[in-house]
Amino acid sequence: MRIAAALLLLAAGCGGGPRGEASAPAAPPAVADATISQRVVDYFQKTVTTPGLSFKVGQLADAEIPGWRKGTLEVSLGDQHQSVGFYVSRDGRYLLRGDAVDLTIDPLKQVMSKIKLDGVPARGPRDAKVTIVEYSDFQCPFCSRAYATLEDQVLKEYGDRVRFVFKNFPLTSIHPWAEDGAVAAACGAEQGNDQFWVMYNGLFKRQSEITKDNVKDKAVEIGQAGGLDAAKLKDCLDGRKSLDAVKADEAEAASLGVGSTPTFFINGRRVSGAQSYEGFKQIIDQELGAKG
């Protein structure tokens, strides 16, 4: 479902002070939230004509923009649901769809502030000038290509100048064993950072061998070959004890608008898809130069 951005403009009159005098316009009176919510629902019911759609406005709250409120329009069609954020003026006259942008805040720092960087699988020094965060799927063929580029070229070339952080984002709708692979990698992380990278390397290198039916067995083989505690690994896999960690990565990705894999953030700059070495190099060199 897709709802186009809308600007709600109700009827307005004209007026002014005495001729020859400049007068500041009076602030329009605030309108009750219930009235505003009904106006929003009425507007979209009239302008979005897909049969069967229903609309409901969530609780309104003060926005970061003075004089505005913000809320969420819940759109439903059978079992499908979508939330659409919007801003509305306090007088219930104007509606804007989208996010408010504070031009005084560095957008790249704002992106990085949403990403958990402590206590997660990472390689490279914490004070590296460049941090690469990847949201990835172990069954995704494009992620496998990105894996090869990162491991064989990017990380070897830049060494300690780069920190690499991995996040799970399994695309379960198209990749049957992706979530199981993510759980396996996260089970490795429960035994330690080095143990995570054992699972990470093994899952990508043996991607073509893995199926929904054998993913657990393959994960145990990878773990045992890499020195993990096999009993702990099997227990974690059988109980899917690391699933919460996977879901936390997915929620973080959603907050950043990630919808495909692989997606990278290089010091906050979004890069989507399996990039070439030259594509990574251009951004990394730019960031290294900018940071002296």
C-alpha positions as CSV (number, residue, x, y, z in Angstrom):
1,M,0.0,0.0,0.0
2,R,1.3,3.4,-0.8
3,I,-0.2,6.7,0.3
4,A,1.1,9.8,-1.5
5,A,2.3,12.8,0.5
6,A,-0.6,15.3,1.0
7,L,-1.0,18.9,1.9
8,L,-4.4,19.5,3.6
9,L,-5.5,23.1,2.9
10,L,-8.9,24.1,4.2
11,A,-10.8,27.2,3.2
12,A,-9.3,30.5,4.4
13,G,-10.4,34.1,4.5
14,C,-8.5,37.4,4.0
15,G,-8.1,40.2,6.5
16,G,-5.7,42.8,7.8
17,G,-5.2,45.8,10.0
18,P,-6.0,49.3,9.1
19,R,-4.8,50.5,5.8
20,G,-1.2,51.7,5.9
21,E,-0.3,49.8,9.1
22,A,1.6,46.5,9.3
23,S,0.1,44.1,11.8
24,A,1.4,40.8,12.9
25,P,-1.1,38.0,12.1
26,A,-2.8,36.5,15.1
27,A,-2.0,32.9,16.0
28,P,-4.8,30.7,14.9
29,P,-6.7,28.9,17.6
30,A,-5.7,25.4,18.4
31,V,-8.2,22.6,17.5
32,A,-8.9,19.6,19.6
33,D,-7.0,16.4,18.7
34,A,-10.2,14.5,18.1
35,T,-11.3,17.1,15.5
36,I,-7.9,17.0,13.8
37,S,-7.9,13.2,13.7
38,Q,-11.3,13.1,12.1
39,R,-10.2,15.6,9.5
40,V,-7.1,13.5,8.6
41,V,-9.2,10.3,8.3
42,D,-11.8,12.1,6.2
43,Y,-9.2,13.5,3.9
44,F,-7.5,10.2,3.2
45,Q,-10.8,8.4,2.8
46,K,-11.7,10.8,0.0
47,T,-8.3,10.9,-1.7
48,V,-7.1,7.3,-1.5
49,T,-9.6,5.2,-3.4
50,T,-8.3,1.7,-3.0
51,P,-11.4,-0.5,-2.1
52,G,-11.3,-1.9,1.5
53,L,-8.8,0.5,3.0
54,S,-9.5,1.7,6.5
55,F,-7.8,4.5,8.4
56,K,-7.2,5.3,12.0
57,V,-5.1,8.1,13.6
58,G,-2.9,7.2,16.6
59,Q,-2.5,9.5,19.5
60,L,-1.2,12.9,18.6
61,A,1.8,14.5,20.4
62,D,3.7,17.8,20.3
63,A,6.2,17.8,17.5
64,E,9.7,19.1,17.6
65,I,8.5,22.0,15.3
66,P,6.8,24.8,17.3
67,G,3.1,25.0,16.5
68,W,2.8,21.5,15.1
69,R,1.6,18.2,16.3
70,K,2.7,14.8,15.0
71,G,1.0,11.5,14.7
72,T,0.6,8.2,12.9
73,L,-2.0,7.2,10.4
74,E,-2.7,3.5,10.6
75,V,-3.8,2.1,7.3
76,S,-5.3,-1.4,7.0
77,L,-6.4,-3.6,4.2
78,G,-7.5,-7.1,5.4
79,D,-4.5,-8.5,7.3
80,Q,-2.1,-5.9,5.9
81,H,-1.2,-2.9,7.9
82,Q,1.0,0.1,7.4
83,S,1.9,3.1,9.6
84,V,2.3,6.5,7.9
85,G,3.8,9.3,10.0
86,F,2.5,12.9,9.5
87,Y,2.7,16.4,11.0
88,V,-0.3,18.6,11.4
89,S,-0.6,22.3,12.4
90,R,-2.2,22.9,15.7
91,D,-5.2,24.6,14.1
92,G,-5.8,21.5,12.1
93,R,-5.3,23.3,8.8
94,Y,-2.2,21.9,7.2
95,L,-0.9,18.3,7.0
96,L,2.5,17.2,5.9
97,R,3.7,13.7,5.3
98,G,7.4,12.8,6.1
99,D,10.0,13.5,8.7
100,A,11.1,16.8,10.1
101,V,14.7,17.7,9.3
102,D,16.7,19.7,11.7
103,L,19.3,21.5,9.5
104,T,21.5,22.3,12.6
105,I,22.2,18.5,13.2
106,D,24.8,16.6,11.2
107,P,22.7,13.9,9.4
108,L,25.5,11.4,9.3
109,K,26.1,11.7,13.1
110,Q,22.4,11.4,13.6
111,V,22.3,8.1,11.6
112,M,25.3,6.7,13.6
113,S,23.6,7.6,16.8
114,K,20.8,5.1,16.0
115,I,23.3,2.3,15.6
116,K,24.5,0.2,18.5
117,L,28.2,-0.1,18.3
118,D,29.1,-1.5,21.7
119,G,28.8,-5.2,22.5
120,V,28.2,-6.2,18.9
121,P,30.3,-8.3,16.4
122,A,33.1,-5.9,15.2
123,R,36.6,-5.9,13.8
124,G,39.1,-3.1,13.9
125,P,40.0,-0.5,16.5
126,R,37.2,1.5,18.2
127,D,39.0,4.7,17.3
128,A,39.3,3.9,13.6
129,K,38.6,6.9,11.5
130,V,36.0,5.0,9.4
131,T,33.3,2.7,10.7
132,I,31.5,0.4,8.2
133,V,28.3,-1.1,9.4
134,E,26.7,-3.8,7.3
135,Y,23.1,-5.1,7.5
136,S,23.3,-8.5,5.8
137,D,21.6,-11.9,5.1
138,F,23.7,-15.1,5.0
139,Q,21.6,-16.6,2.2
140,C,21.7,-13.5,0.0
141,P,23.9,-14.0,-3.1
142,F,24.6,-10.3,-3.3
143,C,25.7,-10.3,0.4
144,S,28.1,-13.1,-0.5
145,R,29.6,-11.0,-3.2
146,A,30.0,-8.1,-0.8
147,Y,31.6,-10.5,1.7
148,A,34.3,-11.4,-0.8
149,T,35.0,-7.7,-1.7
150,L,35.2,-6.7,1.9
151,E,37.4,-9.6,3.1
152,D,39.7,-9.9,0.0
153,Q,40.1,-6.2,-0.7
154,V,38.6,-3.6,1.5
155,L,39.7,-4.8,5.0
156,K,43.1,-6.0,3.8
157,E,43.8,-2.7,2.1
158,Y,42.7,-0.4,4.9
159,G,43.6,-2.5,8.0
160,D,43.3,-0.6,11.3
161,R,42.0,2.5,9.6
162,V,38.6,0.9,9.3
163,R,36.3,-0.7,11.9
164,F,33.8,-3.2,10.5
165,V,30.5,-4.0,12.3
166,F,28.1,-6.7,11.2
167,K,24.3,-6.7,11.8
168,N,21.8,-9.4,10.9
169,F,18.9,-8.6,8.6
170,P,17.6,-11.9,7.3
171,L,15.0,-11.5,4.5
172,T,12.8,-14.4,5.6
173,S,10.2,-13.8,2.8
174,I,12.6,-14.9,0.1
175,H,15.4,-16.7,1.9
176,P,14.1,-19.8,3.8
177,W,17.2,-20.4,5.9
178,A,18.4,-16.8,6.4
179,E,17.0,-16.4,9.9
180,D,18.4,-19.8,11.0
181,G,21.8,-18.6,9.6
182,A,21.5,-15.4,11.5
183,V,20.6,-17.3,14.7
184,A,23.6,-19.5,14.2
185,A,25.9,-16.5,13.8
186,A,24.4,-14.8,16.8
187,C,24.9,-18.1,18.8
188,G,28.6,-17.8,17.9
189,A,28.7,-14.3,19.1
190,E,27.4,-15.5,22.5
191,Q,30.6,-17.4,22.9
192,G,32.7,-14.4,21.9
193,N,33.6,-11.9,19.2
194,D,36.2,-14.2,17.5
195,Q,33.6,-17.0,17.6
196,F,31.1,-14.9,15.7
197,W,33.6,-14.3,12.9
198,V,34.2,-18.0,12.6
199,M,30.5,-18.5,12.0
200,Y,30.3,-15.5,9.7
201,N,33.2,-16.7,7.5
202,G,31.8,-20.3,7.4
203,L,28.3,-19.4,6.6
204,F,29.3,-17.2,3.7
205,K,32.0,-19.5,2.3
206,R,29.6,-22.5,2.4
207,Q,26.5,-20.6,1.4
208,S,26.0,-22.8,-1.7
209,E,26.0,-26.0,0.5
210,I,23.4,-24.8,3.0
211,T,19.7,-25.5,2.8
212,K,16.8,-25.1,5.2
213,D,17.1,-28.7,6.1
214,N,20.8,-28.8,6.9
215,V,21.5,-25.3,8.2
216,K,21.8,-26.4,11.8
217,D,24.2,-29.3,11.0
218,K,26.3,-27.1,8.8
219,A,26.5,-24.5,11.5
220,V,27.7,-27.0,14.0
221,E,30.3,-28.3,11.5
222,I,31.5,-24.7,11.0
223,G,31.6,-24.1,14.7
224,Q,33.4,-27.3,15.6
225,A,36.0,-26.7,12.9
226,G,36.6,-23.2,14.3
227,G,37.0,-24.2,17.9
228,L,33.6,-23.2,19.3
229,D,32.1,-25.2,22.2
230,A,29.9,-27.6,20.2
231,A,27.6,-28.4,23.1
232,K,26.8,-24.8,23.8
233,L,26.4,-24.1,20.2
234,K,23.9,-27.0,19.7
235,D,22.0,-25.9,22.8
236,C,21.7,-22.3,21.5
237,L,20.6,-23.5,18.0
238,D,18.0,-25.9,19.3
239,G,16.5,-23.3,21.6
240,R,17.0,-20.4,19.2
241,K,18.4,-18.6,22.2
242,S,20.0,-15.8,20.1
243,L,16.8,-14.9,18.2
244,D,16.2,-11.8,20.4
245,A,19.6,-10.5,19.3
246,V,18.7,-11.0,15.6
247,K,15.3,-9.3,16.1
248,A,17.1,-6.3,17.8
249,D,19.3,-5.9,14.7
250,E,16.2,-6.1,12.5
251,A,14.4,-3.4,14.6
252,E,17.5,-1.2,14.4
253,A,17.6,-1.7,10.6
254,A,14.0,-0.7,10.3
255,S,14.6,2.5,12.3
256,L,17.2,3.4,9.6
257,G,14.8,2.6,6.7
258,V,16.8,-0.5,5.6
259,G,14.8,-2.7,3.3
260,S,17.3,-4.7,1.3
261,T,20.6,-6.5,1.7
262,P,23.4,-5.8,1.8
263,T,23.0,-2.2,3.1
264,F,26.1,-0.4,4.5
265,F,26.5,2.7,6.5
266,I,30.1,4.1,6.1
267,N,30.4,6.8,8.8
268,G,26.7,7.2,8.4
269,R,26.6,7.4,4.6
270,R,24.2,4.8,3.2
271,V,25.4,2.5,0.5
272,S,23.0,-0.1,-0.9
273,G,23.9,-3.3,-2.8
274,A,27.0,-5.3,-3.5
275,Q,29.5,-2.5,-4.2
276,S,32.7,-2.9,-6.1
277,Y,36.0,-2.3,-4.3
278,E,36.2,1.1,-6.1
279,G,32.8,2.0,-4.7
280,F,33.9,1.4,-1.2
281,K,37.3,3.0,-1.8
282,Q,35.8,6.3,-3.0
283,I,33.8,6.8,0.2
284,I,36.4,5.5,2.6
285,D,39.1,7.7,1.1
286,Q,36.8,10.7,1.3
287,E,36.1,10.0,5.0
288,L,39.8,9.5,5.7
289,G,40.7,12.7,4.0
290,A,37.9,14.6,5.8
291,K,39.1,13.4,9.2
292,G,42.8,14.1,8.4
